[in-house]
Amino acid sequence: METRETAIAGVIFDDAGEALPADPTYLARRLGQVAGVVDVIAYAVQTLGFVHVAPIHDALLVKFEPSTVCHLAAFAAFYEIAGHGPKRLILGYPGKAGTPDRYEIINNAMEGLKRVEAVLHRCQGSIGLMERRSSGSPVDVRLCYLPLERFLKRERVAPFSGPGGPTITAQAGDHSKRLSRPLDSISLGDEWLGQLLRYWRSARSAWRLPSSESFDPLQVLNIARGRAHIVDTSDADPEGYRFRIWGTVNSYGGGHDNKTLRDMPAGSMRDDAIEDYWEVVTTGVPTYQLIDRVEKNLPYSYARLLLPLAADGRRVDRLVVLINERPLPEAETL
């Protein structure tokens, strides 16, 4: 069975369209690099034109550099995306030296694929992309580019990498549904979430994320009034993320200060948190969700806003988790 770590790592497609495990040690050996000296996945994407695809819950992270991307890698990535059938795409573009990577969250997979196709159209032929395939590759260069029309007509194919993660045995009647909403669509019922989002945005400096110092936690807690958690995300394993402050005003109960996600009660709420927190830590992009669930026969409905913080402005080391429990009239769309 595929482990959670393998699922998060995903696959990386090389200049011949071959799917390789996105494991830094393996990739370093494959490319003749010294593991740990450079970020070998970032190097492969930015310099060699590889495409990194990794599943994050109901989304796919697709990372590539438009100016160097190999068309065979992009071609293979299209089929990887098709096999997953994600609800959302997260497009990642490597930043220049000293600047953070850029991410776009697109809630419609077809729209995301159109965005990728447009980027490839602009870059096609500019640096001889199709000639960069491996000399031994049997792939016809006429297939190096996959127009979206052809993609829409193709038969569905199996993905190279499965969804992974452990199987949760839920009690009868348990369910978990989440709807990701645009940040600028925060409803009046979640007005205080919008207030803190505006405060978070004002604390940013260009592309740099706010730090714990610039995003005053005391002001956050004063506005949230017991409905905020502060999570330390410095652990490389998302199951090791630790609740430094646990907001006690919630139906889930208290007493979870200093617990890691691994230590939390098993169930869909914990597993969903691991996936969602990791997504925000990886992308540095806040998320606003409407969540309706029944766990252990107890109902929960709430809006949630996740805000990333970074001491160095780039690598997320804290999450502010804001929860507004309320009925969800939007529930019929979940």
Contacts in CASP RR format, 6 or more apart in sequence:
PFRMAT RR
TARGET T0000
AUTHOR 0000-0000-0000
METHOD contacts of the structure
MODEL  1
METRETAIAGVIFDDAGEALPADPTYLARRLGQVAGVVDVIAYAVQTLGF
VHVAPIHDALLVKFEPSTVCHLAAFAAFYEIAGHGPKRLILGYPGKAGTP
DRYEIINNAMEGLKRVEAVLHRCQGSIGLMERRSSGSPVDVRLCYLPLER
FLKRERVAPFSGPGGPTITAQAGDHSKRLSRPLDSISLGDEWLGQLLRYW
RSARSAWRLPSSESFDPLQVLNIARGRAHIVDTSDADPEGYRFRIWGTVN
SYGGGHDNKTLRDMPAGSMRDDAIEDYWEVVTTGVPTYQLIDRVEKNLPY
SYARLLLPLAADGRRVDRLVVLINERPLPEAETL
1 164 0 8 1.000
2 161 0 8 1.000
2 162 0 8 1.000
2 164 0 8 1.000
2 165 0 8 1.000
3 164 0 8 1.000
3 165 0 8 1.000
4 164 0 8 1.000
4 165 0 8 1.000
4 166 0 8 1.000
4 239 0 8 1.000
4 274 0 8 1.000
5 237 0 8 1.000
6 21 0 8 1.000
6 161 0 8 1.000
6 164 0 8 1.000
7 55 0 8 1.000
7 161 0 8 1.000
7 162 0 8 1.000
7 163 0 8 1.000
7 164 0 8 1.000
7 165 0 8 1.000
8 54 0 8 1.000
8 55 0 8 1.000
8 56 0 8 1.000
8 238 0 8 1.000
8 278 0 8 1.000
9 21 0 8 1.000
9 22 0 8 1.000
9 23 0 8 1.000
9 54 0 8 1.000
10 21 0 8 1.000
10 22 0 8 1.000
10 52 0 8 1.000
10 53 0 8 1.000
10 54 0 8 1.000
10 55 0 8 1.000
10 161 0 8 1.000
11 19 0 8 1.000
11 20 0 8 1.000
11 21 0 8 1.000
11 22 0 8 1.000
11 52 0 8 1.000
11 53 0 8 1.000
11 54 0 8 1.000
11 80 0 8 1.000
11 160 0 8 1.000
11 161 0 8 1.000
12 19 0 8 1.000
12 20 0 8 1.000
12 21 0 8 1.000
12 22 0 8 1.000
12 27 0 8 1.000
12 41 0 8 1.000
12 44 0 8 1.000
12 45 0 8 1.000
12 50 0 8 1.000
12 51 0 8 1.000
12 52 0 8 1.000
12 53 0 8 1.000
13 19 0 8 1.000
13 20 0 8 1.000
13 50 0 8 1.000
13 51 0 8 1.000
13 52 0 8 1.000
13 53 0 8 1.000
13 72 0 8 1.000
13 73 0 8 1.000
13 74 0 8 1.000
13 76 0 8 1.000
13 77 0 8 1.000
13 80 0 8 1.000
14 20 0 8 1.000
14 44 0 8 1.000
14 48 0 8 1.000
14 50 0 8 1.000
14 70 0 8 1.000
14 73 0 8 1.000
14 134 0 8 1.000
15 48 0 8 1.000
15 49 0 8 1.000
15 50 0 8 1.000
15 70 0 8 1.000
15 72 0 8 1.000
15 73 0 8 1.000
15 132 0 8 1.000
15 133 0 8 1.000
15 134 0 8 1.000
16 72 0 8 1.000
16 133 0 8 1.000
16 134 0 8 1.000
16 136 0 8 1.000
16 137 0 8 1.000
16 139 0 8 1.000
17 70 0 8 1.000
17 72 0 8 1.000
17 73 0 8 1.000
17 75 0 8 1.000
17 76 0 8 1.000
17 133 0 8 1.000
17 137 0 8 1.000
17 139 0 8 1.000
18 76 0 8 1.000
19 76 0 8 1.000
19 80 0 8 1.000
19 160 0 8 1.000
19 161 0 8 1.000
20 26 0 8 1.000
20 27 0 8 1.000
20 30 0 8 1.000
21 27 0 8 1.000
22 41 0 8 1.000
22 52 0 8 1.000
22 54 0 8 1.000
24 35 0 8 1.000
24 36 0 8 1.000
24 39 0 8 1.000
24 40 0 8 1.000
24 41 0 8 1.000
25 35 0 8 1.000
27 33 0 8 1.000
27 40 0 8 1.000
27 41 0 8 1.000
27 44 0 8 1.000
28 34 0 8 1.000
28 35 0 8 1.000
28 36 0 8 1.000
28 40 0 8 1.000
29 35 0 8 1.000
31 40 0 8 1.000
31 43 0 8 1.000
31 44 0 8 1.000
31 48 0 8 1.000
33 40 0 8 1.000
33 43 0 8 1.000
41 52 0 8 1.000
42 94 0 8 1.000
44 50 0 8 1.000
44 52 0 8 1.000
45 51 0 8 1.000
45 52 0 8 1.000
45 63 0 8 1.000
45 64 0 8 1.000
45 65 0 8 1.000
45 94 0 8 1.000
46 65 0 8 1.000
46 68 0 8 1.000
46 94 0 8 1.000
46 95 0 8 1.000
47 68 0 8 1.000
48 68 0 8 1.000
48 70 0 8 1.000
49 64 0 8 1.000
49 65 0 8 1.000
49 68 0 8 1.000
49 69 0 8 1.000
49 70 0 8 1.000
49 73 0 8 1.000
49 132 0 8 1.000
50 64 0 8 1.000
50 70 0 8 1.000
50 73 0 8 1.000
51 62 0 8 1.000
51 63 0 8 1.000
51 64 0 8 1.000
51 69 0 8 1.000
51 70 0 8 1.000
51 73 0 8 1.000
51 74 0 8 1.000
51 76 0 8 1.000
51 77 0 8 1.000
52 61 0 8 1.000
52 62 0 8 1.000
52 63 0 8 1.000
52 64 0 8 1.000
53 60 0 8 1.000
53 61 0 8 1.000
53 62 0 8 1.000
53 63 0 8 1.000
53 77 0 8 1.000
53 80 0 8 1.000
53 81 0 8 1.000
53 161 0 8 1.000
54 60 0 8 1.000
54 61 0 8 1.000
54 63 0 8 1.000
55 61 0 8 1.000
55 84 0 8 1.000
55 86 0 8 1.000
55 161 0 8 1.000
55 162 0 8 1.000
55 163 0 8 1.000
55 164 0 8 1.000
56 90 0 8 1.000
56 275 0 8 1.000
56 278 0 8 1.000
56 279 0 8 1.000
56 282 0 8 1.000
57 272 0 8 1.000
57 275 0 8 1.000
57 276 0 8 1.000
57 279 0 8 1.000
58 86 0 8 1.000
58 87 0 8 1.000
58 88 0 8 1.000
58 178 0 8 1.000
59 86 0 8 1.000
59 87 0 8 1.000
59 88 0 8 1.000
59 89 0 8 1.000
59 90 0 8 1.000
59 105 0 8 1.000
59 279 0 8 1.000
60 80 0 8 1.000
60 81 0 8 1.000
60 84 0 8 1.000
60 86 0 8 1.000
60 88 0 8 1.000
60 89 0 8 1.000
60 90 0 8 1.000
61 90 0 8 1.000
61 92 0 8 1.000
61 279 0 8 1.000
61 282 0 8 1.000
61 283 0 8 1.000
62 77 0 8 1.000
62 81 0 8 1.000
62 89 0 8 1.000
62 90 0 8 1.000
62 91 0 8 1.000
62 92 0 8 1.000
62 116 0 8 1.000
63 91 0 8 1.000
63 92 0 8 1.000
63 93 0 8 1.000
63 94 0 8 1.000
63 101 0 8 1.000
64 73 0 8 1.000
64 74 0 8 1.000
64 77 0 8 1.000
64 92 0 8 1.000
64 93 0 8 1.000
64 116 0 8 1.000
65 93 0 8 1.000
65 94 0 8 1.000
66 93 0 8 1.000
66 119 0 8 1.000
66 120 0 8 1.000
66 122 0 8 1.000
66 123 0 8 1.000
67 123 0 8 1.000
67 126 0 8 1.000
67 127 0 8 1.000
68 127 0 8 1.000
69 119 0 8 1.000
69 120 0 8 1.000
69 123 0 8 1.000
69 129 0 8 1.000
70 129 0 8 1.000
70 132 0 8 1.000
70 133 0 8 1.000
71 120 0 8 1.000
71 124 0 8 1.000
71 129 0 8 1.000
71 130 0 8 1.000
71 133 0 8 1.000
71 144 0 8 1.000
71 145 0 8 1.000
72 130 0 8 1.000
72 133 0 8 1.000
72 137 0 8 1.000
72 139 0 8 1.000
72 144 0 8 1.000
74 116 0 8 1.000
74 120 0 8 1.000
74 145 0 8 1.000
74 146 0 8 1.000
75 139 0 8 1.000
75 143 0 8 1.000
75 144 0 8 1.000
75 145 0 8 1.000
75 146 0 8 1.000
76 160 0 8 1.000
78 113 0 8 1.000
78 116 0 8 1.000
78 146 0 8 1.000
78 151 0 8 1.000
79 146 0 8 1.000
79 154 0 8 1.000
79 157 0 8 1.000
80 159 0 8 1.000
80 160 0 8 1.000
80 161 0 8 1.000
81 89 0 8 1.000
81 109 0 8 1.000
81 113 0 8 1.000
82 151 0 8 1.000
82 154 0 8 1.000
82 156 0 8 1.000
82 157 0 8 1.000
82 159 0 8 1.000
83 156 0 8 1.000
83 157 0 8 1.000
83 158 0 8 1.000
83 159 0 8 1.000
84 159 0 8 1.000
84 162 0 8 1.000
84 163 0 8 1.000
85 109 0 8 1.000
86 109 0 8 1.000
87 107 0 8 1.000
87 109 0 8 1.000
87 180 0 8 1.000
88 105 0 8 1.000
88 106 0 8 1.000
88 107 0 8 1.000
88 108 0 8 1.000
88 109 0 8 1.000
88 180 0 8 1.000
89 105 0 8 1.000
89 106 0 8 1.000
89 109 0 8 1.000
89 112 0 8 1.000
89 113 0 8 1.000
90 103 0 8 1.000
90 104 0 8 1.000
90 105 0 8 1.000
90 106 0 8 1.000
90 279 0 8 1.000
90 283 0 8 1.000
90 285 0 8 1.000
91 103 0 8 1.000
91 104 0 8 1.000
91 106 0 8 1.000
91 112 0 8 1.000
91 115 0 8 1.000
91 116 0 8 1.000
92 101 0 8 1.000
92 102 0 8 1.000
92 103 0 8 1.000
92 104 0 8 1.000
92 283 0 8 1.000
93 101 0 8 1.000
93 102 0 8 1.000
93 103 0 8 1.000
94 101 0 8 1.000
95 101 0 8 1.000
95 102 0 8 1.000
99 207 0 8 1.000
100 207 0 8 1.000
100 208 0 8 1.000
100 209 0 8 1.000
100 284 0 8 1.000
100 313 0 8 1.000
100 314 0 8 1.000
102 207 0 8 1.000
103 283 0 8 1.000
103 284 0 8 1.000
103 285 0 8 1.000
104 115 0 8 1.000
105 180 0 8 1.000
105 283 0 8 1.000
105 285 0 8 1.000
105 287 0 8 1.000
106 112 0 8 1.000
106 115 0 8 1.000
107 180 0 8 1.000
107 182 0 8 1.000
110 152 0 8 1.000
113 148 0 8 1.000
113 151 0 8 1.000
114 148 0 8 1.000
117 147 0 8 1.000
117 148 0 8 1.000
120 145 0 8 1.000
123 129 0 8 1.000
124 145 0 8 1.000
129 144 0 8 1.000
130 141 0 8 1.000
130 144 0 8 1.000
130 145 0 8 1.000
133 139 0 8 1.000
133 141 0 8 1.000
133 144 0 8 1.000
166 271 0 8 1.000
168 266 0 8 1.000
168 267 0 8 1.000
168 268 0 8 1.000
168 271 0 8 1.000
170 267 0 8 1.000
170 268 0 8 1.000
170 295 0 8 1.000
171 296 0 8 1.000
171 297 0 8 1.000
173 294 0 8 1.000
173 297 0 8 1.000
174 268 0 8 1.000
174 293 0 8 1.000
174 294 0 8 1.000
174 295 0 8 1.000
174 296 0 8 1.000
174 297 0 8 1.000
175 293 0 8 1.000
175 294 0 8 1.000
176 268 0 8 1.000
176 269 0 8 1.000
176 272 0 8 1.000
176 291 0 8 1.000
176 293 0 8 1.000
176 294 0 8 1.000
176 295 0 8 1.000
177 291 0 8 1.000
177 292 0 8 1.000
177 293 0 8 1.000
177 334 0 8 1.000
178 272 0 8 1.000
178 276 0 8 1.000
178 289 0 8 1.000
178 290 0 8 1.000
178 291 0 8 1.000
178 292 0 8 1.000
178 334 0 8 1.000
179 289 0 8 1.000
179 290 0 8 1.000
179 291 0 8 1.000
179 330 0 8 1.000
179 333 0 8 1.000
179 334 0 8 1.000
180 287 0 8 1.000
180 288 0 8 1.000
180 289 0 8 1.000
181 288 0 8 1.000
181 289 0 8 1.000
181 290 0 8 1.000
182 288 0 8 1.000
183 197 0 8 1.000
183 286 0 8 1.000
183 287 0 8 1.000
183 288 0 8 1.000
185 288 0 8 1.000
186 193 0 8 1.000
186 194 0 8 1.000
186 197 0 8 1.000
186 288 0 8 1.000
186 303 0 8 1.000
186 305 0 8 1.000
187 303 0 8 1.000
189 303 0 8 1.000
189 324 0 8 1.000
189 326 0 8 1.000
190 288 0 8 1.000
190 303 0 8 1.000
190 305 0 8 1.000
190 324 0 8 1.000
190 326 0 8 1.000
192 223 0 8 1.000
192 224 0 8 1.000
192 324 0 8 1.000
193 288 0 8 1.000
193 303 0 8 1.000
193 305 0 8 1.000
193 322 0 8 1.000
193 324 0 8 1.000
194 305 0 8 1.000
195 223 0 8 1.000
196 220 0 8 1.000
196 223 0 8 1.000
196 224 0 8 1.000
196 305 0 8 1.000
196 307 0 8 1.000
196 320 0 8 1.000
196 322 0 8 1.000
197 286 0 8 1.000
197 288 0 8 1.000
197 305 0 8 1.000
197 307 0 8 1.000
199 215 0 8 1.000
199 219 0 8 1.000
199 220 0 8 1.000
199 223 0 8 1.000
200 210 0 8 1.000
200 215 0 8 1.000
200 286 0 8 1.000
200 307 0 8 1.000
200 320 0 8 1.000
203 210 0 8 1.000
203 214 0 8 1.000
203 215 0 8 1.000
204 210 0 8 1.000
205 214 0 8 1.000
205 313 0 8 1.000
208 310 0 8 1.000
208 313 0 8 1.000
208 314 0 8 1.000
209 284 0 8 1.000
209 308 0 8 1.000
209 309 0 8 1.000
209 310 0 8 1.000
209 313 0 8 1.000
209 314 0 8 1.000
209 316 0 8 1.000
210 309 0 8 1.000
210 310 0 8 1.000
210 313 0 8 1.000
211 309 0 8 1.000
211 310 0 8 1.000
211 311 0 8 1.000
211 312 0 8 1.000
211 313 0 8 1.000
212 309 0 8 1.000
212 311 0 8 1.000
212 318 0 8 1.000
215 307 0 8 1.000
215 309 0 8 1.000
215 320 0 8 1.000
217 230 0 8 1.000
217 245 0 8 1.000
217 320 0 8 1.000
220 228 0 8 1.000
220 320 0 8 1.000
221 228 0 8 1.000
221 245 0 8 1.000
224 247 0 8 1.000
224 322 0 8 1.000
225 249 0 8 1.000
226 247 0 8 1.000
226 248 0 8 1.000
226 249 0 8 1.000
227 247 0 8 1.000
227 249 0 8 1.000
227 250 0 8 1.000
227 322 0 8 1.000
227 323 0 8 1.000
227 324 0 8 1.000
227 325 0 8 1.000
228 245 0 8 1.000
228 247 0 8 1.000
228 320 0 8 1.000
228 321 0 8 1.000
228 322 0 8 1.000
228 323 0 8 1.000
229 243 0 8 1.000
229 245 0 8 1.000
229 246 0 8 1.000
229 247 0 8 1.000
229 319 0 8 1.000
229 320 0 8 1.000
229 321 0 8 1.000
229 323 0 8 1.000
230 243 0 8 1.000
230 244 0 8 1.000
230 245 0 8 1.000
230 318 0 8 1.000
230 319 0 8 1.000
230 320 0 8 1.000
230 321 0 8 1.000
231 241 0 8 1.000
231 242 0 8 1.000
231 243 0 8 1.000
231 244 0 8 1.000
231 277 0 8 1.000
231 318 0 8 1.000
231 319 0 8 1.000
231 320 0 8 1.000
231 321 0 8 1.000
232 241 0 8 1.000
232 242 0 8 1.000
232 243 0 8 1.000
232 244 0 8 1.000
232 317 0 8 1.000
232 318 0 8 1.000
233 241 0 8 1.000
233 277 0 8 1.000
233 281 0 8 1.000
233 316 0 8 1.000
233 317 0 8 1.000
233 318 0 8 1.000
233 319 0 8 1.000
234 317 0 8 1.000
235 241 0 8 1.000
235 242 0 8 1.000
235 260 0 8 1.000
238 261 0 8 1.000
238 274 0 8 1.000
238 275 0 8 1.000
238 277 0 8 1.000
238 278 0 8 1.000
238 281 0 8 1.000
239 260 0 8 1.000
239 261 0 8 1.000
239 262 0 8 1.000
239 274 0 8 1.000
240 260 0 8 1.000
240 261 0 8 1.000
240 262 0 8 1.000
241 260 0 8 1.000
241 261 0 8 1.000
241 274 0 8 1.000
241 277 0 8 1.000
241 281 0 8 1.000
241 319 0 8 1.000
242 258 0 8 1.000
242 259 0 8 1.000
242 260 0 8 1.000
242 261 0 8 1.000
243 256 0 8 1.000
243 257 0 8 1.000
243 258 0 8 1.000
243 259 0 8 1.000
243 260 0 8 1.000
244 257 0 8 1.000
244 258 0 8 1.000
244 318 0 8 1.000
245 257 0 8 1.000
246 254 0 8 1.000
246 255 0 8 1.000
246 256 0 8 1.000
246 257 0 8 1.000
246 259 0 8 1.000
247 254 0 8 1.000
248 254 0 8 1.000
248 255 0 8 1.000
250 323 0 8 1.000
250 325 0 8 1.000
251 298 0 8 1.000
251 300 0 8 1.000
251 325 0 8 1.000
252 269 0 8 1.000
252 300 0 8 1.000
256 264 0 8 1.000
261 270 0 8 1.000
261 273 0 8 1.000
261 274 0 8 1.000
261 277 0 8 1.000
264 270 0 8 1.000
264 273 0 8 1.000
267 295 0 8 1.000
268 293 0 8 1.000
268 295 0 8 1.000
269 293 0 8 1.000
269 295 0 8 1.000
269 300 0 8 1.000
272 291 0 8 1.000
276 287 0 8 1.000
276 289 0 8 1.000
276 306 0 8 1.000
277 306 0 8 1.000
277 319 0 8 1.000
277 321 0 8 1.000
279 287 0 8 1.000
280 286 0 8 1.000
280 287 0 8 1.000
280 306 0 8 1.000
280 308 0 8 1.000
280 316 0 8 1.000
280 319 0 8 1.000
281 308 0 8 1.000
281 316 0 8 1.000
281 319 0 8 1.000
282 316 0 8 1.000
284 308 0 8 1.000
284 310 0 8 1.000
284 316 0 8 1.000
285 308 0 8 1.000
286 305 0 8 1.000
286 306 0 8 1.000
286 307 0 8 1.000
286 308 0 8 1.000
287 304 0 8 1.000
287 305 0 8 1.000
287 306 0 8 1.000
288 303 0 8 1.000
288 304 0 8 1.000
288 305 0 8 1.000
289 303 0 8 1.000
289 304 0 8 1.000
289 305 0 8 1.000
290 302 0 8 1.000
290 303 0 8 1.000
290 304 0 8 1.000
290 328 0 8 1.000
290 330 0 8 1.000
290 331 0 8 1.000
290 334 0 8 1.000
291 300 0 8 1.000
291 301 0 8 1.000
291 302 0 8 1.000
291 303 0 8 1.000
291 304 0 8 1.000
292 300 0 8 1.000
292 301 0 8 1.000
292 328 0 8 1.000
292 331 0 8 1.000
292 334 0 8 1.000
293 299 0 8 1.000
293 300 0 8 1.000
293 301 0 8 1.000
294 300 0 8 1.000
300 325 0 8 1.000
301 325 0 8 1.000
301 326 0 8 1.000
301 327 0 8 1.000
301 328 0 8 1.000
301 331 0 8 1.000
302 323 0 8 1.000
302 324 0 8 1.000
302 325 0 8 1.000
302 326 0 8 1.000
302 328 0 8 1.000
303 323 0 8 1.000
303 324 0 8 1.000
303 326 0 8 1.000
303 328 0 8 1.000
304 321 0 8 1.000
304 322 0 8 1.000
304 323 0 8 1.000
304 324 0 8 1.000
305 321 0 8 1.000
305 322 0 8 1.000
306 319 0 8 1.000
306 320 0 8 1.000
306 321 0 8 1.000
306 322 0 8 1.000
307 319 0 8 1.000
307 320 0 8 1.000
307 322 0 8 1.000
308 316 0 8 1.000
308 318 0 8 1.000
308 319 0 8 1.000
309 316 0 8 1.000
309 317 0 8 1.000
309 318 0 8 1.000
309 319 0 8 1.000
309 320 0 8 1.000
310 316 0 8 1.000
310 317 0 8 1.000
310 318 0 8 1.000
311 317 0 8 1.000
328 334 0 8 1.000
END
